[in-house]
Amino acid sequence: MNPFIARPENGVVWITGASSGIGRALALKLAEEGYKVAVTARSHEKLLALQAEASAFAGSIVVLDGDVTDSEDMEHTVAAIEYQHGPVALAILNAGVYLPARGEDLNHEVFERSFAVNLHGVVNCLIPAVRHMRARGYGQVAFVSSMAGYAGLPGTAAYGATKAALINMAEGLNFELERMGIHVQLVTPGYVDTPLTAQNTFKMPGMVSAQQAADVISAGLKSPAFDISFPKSMAYRAKLLKLLPYSLYFRVLRYFLGGGQKRRSVGPRVTAHPAE
């Protein structure tokens, strides 16, 4: 059986974390292609500006304020989309934050906030979306993770852990949800030019613009593929690094860290997706 691929006539695309970065660019891309796109974030003014920018497109953007860390709020958000705008045919679970977590400065707040938004925030959206999709017998869900989830990197103990969990979650749910007619996909970008990565002071190989990322993701969403990763060359290297034995893996990291400089990082802000 061919996997379900959402078309404009099937219903609404819901994108979380759509006020900036990849989420914003993807919302505009899909609206331009004729989709009705429901966008969620906590920054109301940014969402209104996004809606206005898409006013002349073939599709449209509808604004729903919401906090992904609030499960009840997300239940209401999905219900509002379904009642007011149509069935959620495609849910793109993109909201996320990057907060550095370093061994010399560990604290509860960084981990709690990272897990609240990047992991529990996804679950809070996934559960109501899947419930409605399952009742209809079709749907599509895209988990936006990161290459930081493939293997542990300095500075990403919190962020990378949440993104690794999303990879595992998507893999674990793929078989069962596909049997229900729900197409599962995993988006794992490398470095994307967003307001957060603009703060980085180190070289970011394979950098792509938010628009380029949106183009690749949009094309991937229209395919039966499970994995939407880019740039491909960086994805292959990241996956290979994951397969190395730990003795070699840490040796490679030390090499790129420059012989033990304490605060240098090989990628602490990999593809951060701000929630607001």
C-alpha positions as CSV (number, residue, x, y, z in Angstrom):
1,M,0.0,0.0,0.0
2,N,1.3,3.4,-1.0
3,P,1.8,5.8,1.9
4,F,-0.6,8.7,2.3
5,I,0.9,12.0,1.0
6,A,-1.1,15.1,1.9
7,R,-2.4,17.3,-1.0
8,P,-4.1,20.7,-0.7
9,E,-7.5,19.1,-1.2
10,N,-7.0,16.6,1.7
11,G,-7.0,19.2,4.5
12,V,-4.8,21.5,6.5
13,V,-1.0,21.4,7.1
14,W,-0.2,22.3,10.7
15,I,3.3,23.6,11.5
16,T,4.5,24.2,15.0
17,G,7.3,26.7,15.8
18,A,6.4,28.6,12.6
19,S,7.3,32.2,13.7
20,S,10.9,32.0,12.4
21,G,13.6,29.9,10.8
22,I,12.6,26.6,9.0
23,G,9.0,26.7,10.2
24,R,8.4,30.1,8.8
25,A,10.0,29.4,5.5
26,L,8.2,26.1,5.1
27,A,4.8,27.7,5.9
28,L,5.3,30.2,3.1
29,K,6.5,27.5,0.7
30,L,3.5,25.3,1.3
31,A,1.0,28.2,1.2
32,E,2.6,29.3,-2.1
33,E,2.0,25.7,-3.4
34,G,-1.7,26.0,-2.6
35,Y,-2.0,24.5,0.9
36,K,-4.0,25.9,3.8
37,V,-1.4,26.1,6.5
38,A,-2.2,26.5,10.2
39,V,0.8,28.0,12.1
40,T,1.4,27.8,15.8
41,A,3.8,29.6,18.1
42,R,3.8,31.9,21.1
43,S,4.8,35.0,19.1
44,H,1.5,36.3,17.9
45,E,2.8,39.4,16.0
46,K,5.3,37.3,14.0
47,L,2.6,34.9,13.0
48,L,0.4,37.8,11.8
49,A,3.2,39.1,9.8
50,L,3.7,35.7,8.3
51,Q,0.0,35.5,7.5
52,A,0.1,38.8,5.7
53,E,3.1,37.8,3.7
54,A,1.2,34.9,2.2
55,S,-2.0,36.9,1.4
56,A,-1.4,36.8,-2.3
57,F,-0.5,33.1,-2.5
58,A,-2.6,30.3,-4.0
59,G,-3.0,28.8,-0.5
60,S,-3.4,30.6,2.9
61,I,-2.0,30.8,6.4
62,V,-4.2,30.8,9.5
63,V,-2.9,31.8,12.9
64,L,-3.4,29.9,16.1
65,D,-1.4,31.0,19.2
66,G,-0.3,28.2,21.3
67,D,2.4,26.8,23.6
68,V,3.5,23.3,22.7
69,T,4.6,22.7,26.3
70,D,0.9,22.9,27.4
71,S,-0.8,19.6,26.5
72,E,-4.3,20.9,27.1
73,D,-3.5,24.0,24.9
74,M,-2.4,21.7,22.0
75,E,-5.6,19.5,22.4
76,H,-7.6,22.7,21.9
77,T,-5.4,23.9,19.0
78,V,-6.0,20.7,17.1
79,A,-9.7,20.7,17.8
80,A,-9.9,24.4,16.6
81,I,-8.1,23.6,13.4
82,E,-10.4,20.6,12.7
83,Y,-13.6,22.5,13.6
84,Q,-12.8,25.8,11.9
85,H,-10.5,25.0,9.0
86,G,-10.7,21.3,8.1
87,P,-8.9,18.1,8.9
88,V,-5.2,18.1,9.8
89,A,-3.8,16.1,6.9
90,L,-0.2,16.8,7.7
91,A,1.4,17.8,11.0
92,I,4.9,19.1,10.9
93,L,6.2,19.0,14.5
94,N,9.0,21.6,14.2
95,A,9.0,23.7,17.4
96,G,12.2,23.5,19.3
97,V,14.9,25.5,21.2
98,Y,18.6,25.2,21.6
99,L,20.1,25.7,25.0
100,P,23.8,24.8,25.5
101,A,24.6,22.2,28.1
102,R,28.2,21.9,29.1
103,G,29.9,19.6,31.6
104,E,31.4,22.5,33.6
105,D,28.0,24.3,34.0
106,L,25.3,21.7,34.2
107,N,21.9,22.9,35.6
108,H,18.3,21.6,35.7
109,E,16.8,24.6,33.8
110,V,18.6,23.8,30.6
111,F,17.5,20.2,30.5
112,E,14.0,20.8,31.7
113,R,13.3,23.6,29.2
114,S,14.9,21.6,26.3
115,F,12.9,18.5,27.1
116,A,9.7,20.5,27.7
117,V,9.8,22.1,24.2
118,N,11.8,19.7,22.0
119,L,10.4,16.4,23.3
120,H,7.3,16.7,25.4
121,G,6.2,19.6,23.1
122,V,6.2,17.2,20.2
123,V,4.3,14.5,22.1
124,N,1.7,17.1,23.2
125,C,1.0,17.8,19.5
126,L,1.4,14.3,18.2
127,I,-1.2,12.6,20.4
128,P,-4.2,14.8,19.4
129,A,-3.1,15.0,15.8
130,V,-2.8,11.2,15.5
131,R,-6.1,10.6,17.2
132,H,-7.9,12.6,14.6
133,M,-5.9,11.1,11.7
134,R,-6.6,7.6,13.0
135,A,-10.3,8.2,13.1
136,R,-10.3,9.2,9.5
137,G,-7.9,6.5,8.4
138,Y,-5.3,8.8,6.8
139,G,-2.7,11.4,7.7
140,Q,1.0,12.4,7.6
141,V,3.3,13.4,10.4
142,A,6.8,14.8,10.0
143,F,9.1,15.0,13.0
144,V,11.7,17.7,12.7
145,S,14.9,16.5,14.4
146,S,18.5,17.4,13.7
147,M,21.8,15.8,12.8
148,A,22.8,16.6,16.4
149,G,20.6,13.7,17.3
150,Y,22.8,11.1,15.5
151,A,25.7,11.2,18.0
152,G,26.7,13.1,21.1
153,L,28.6,16.3,20.5
154,P,30.1,18.8,23.0
155,G,27.6,21.5,24.1
156,T,24.5,19.5,22.9
157,A,23.9,17.2,25.9
158,A,20.4,18.6,26.3
159,Y,19.5,19.6,22.7
160,G,21.1,16.5,21.1
161,A,19.4,14.2,23.6
162,T,16.0,15.6,22.7
163,K,16.7,15.3,18.9
164,A,18.0,11.7,19.4
165,A,14.7,10.9,21.2
166,L,12.7,12.2,18.2
167,I,14.7,10.1,15.8
168,N,14.0,7.0,18.0
169,M,10.3,8.0,18.4
170,A,9.8,8.4,14.6
171,E,11.5,5.0,14.0
172,G,9.5,3.3,16.7
173,L,6.1,4.7,15.5
174,N,6.7,4.3,11.8
175,F,5.5,0.7,11.4
176,E,2.4,1.0,13.7
177,L,1.2,4.3,12.3
178,E,1.8,3.3,8.7
179,R,-0.6,0.4,9.3
180,M,-3.2,2.9,10.3
181,G,-2.8,4.9,7.1
182,I,-0.6,7.6,8.7
183,H,2.7,8.3,6.8
184,V,5.6,9.0,9.2
185,Q,8.6,11.0,8.1
186,L,11.8,12.2,9.9
187,V,13.4,15.5,8.9
188,T,17.1,15.8,10.0
189,P,18.7,19.0,8.7
190,G,22.4,20.0,9.1
191,Y,23.3,23.7,9.5
192,V,20.5,26.1,8.5
193,D,20.9,29.9,8.4
194,T,18.4,31.0,11.1
195,P,18.5,33.7,13.7
196,L,20.1,31.3,16.2
197,T,22.8,29.9,14.0
198,A,23.7,33.5,13.1
199,Q,25.1,33.8,16.6
200,N,27.6,31.0,16.0
201,T,31.3,32.1,15.8
202,F,32.6,28.8,14.3
203,K,32.6,27.6,10.7
204,M,29.4,25.8,9.8
205,P,30.0,23.4,6.9
206,G,27.3,22.8,4.4
207,M,25.2,25.8,5.5
208,V,21.9,26.2,3.7
209,S,19.4,29.0,3.8
210,A,16.0,28.6,5.5
211,Q,14.5,28.8,2.0
212,Q,16.7,26.1,0.7
213,A,15.8,23.9,3.7
214,A,12.1,24.6,3.0
215,D,12.5,23.6,-0.6
216,V,14.1,20.3,0.3
217,I,11.6,19.5,3.1
218,S,8.6,20.4,0.8
219,A,9.9,18.0,-1.9
220,G,10.5,15.3,0.7
221,L,7.0,15.6,2.2
222,K,5.6,14.7,-1.2
223,S,7.6,11.5,-1.4
224,P,7.2,8.1,0.2
225,A,10.6,8.4,1.9
226,F,10.9,8.1,5.6
227,D,14.2,10.1,5.9
228,I,14.4,13.7,4.8
229,S,18.0,14.6,5.6
230,F,20.2,17.4,4.1
231,P,22.7,18.3,3.0
232,K,23.3,14.7,1.9
233,S,27.1,14.8,2.2
234,M,26.9,16.0,5.8
235,A,24.2,13.4,6.6
236,Y,26.3,10.6,5.3
237,R,29.3,11.7,7.5
238,A,27.1,12.2,10.6
239,K,25.6,8.7,10.2
240,L,29.0,7.2,9.6
241,L,30.3,8.9,12.8
242,K,27.4,7.2,14.7
243,L,28.6,3.8,13.6
244,L,32.2,4.2,14.8
245,P,33.3,2.3,18.0
246,Y,33.6,4.6,20.9
247,S,37.3,4.5,21.1
248,L,37.6,5.8,17.5
249,Y,34.5,8.1,17.8
250,F,36.0,10.1,20.7
251,R,39.4,10.2,19.0
252,V,37.7,11.8,16.0
253,L,36.0,14.3,18.2
254,R,39.2,15.2,20.0
255,Y,40.9,15.8,16.6
256,F,38.1,18.2,15.5
257,L,38.1,19.9,18.9
258,G,41.8,20.8,18.4
259,G,43.5,18.8,21.0
260,G,41.4,19.4,24.1
261,Q,40.4,23.1,24.0
262,K,37.9,23.2,26.8
263,R,35.2,25.5,25.4
264,R,35.4,24.9,21.7
265,S,32.5,23.1,20.1
266,V,32.1,21.1,16.9
267,G,28.4,22.0,16.6
268,P,26.5,23.2,19.7
269,R,23.8,25.0,17.7
270,V,23.1,22.4,15.0
271,T,19.9,23.3,13.2
272,A,18.2,25.0,16.1
273,H,14.5,25.5,15.5
274,P,13.2,28.3,17.8
275,A,9.8,27.8,19.2
276,E,9.0,31.5,19.2
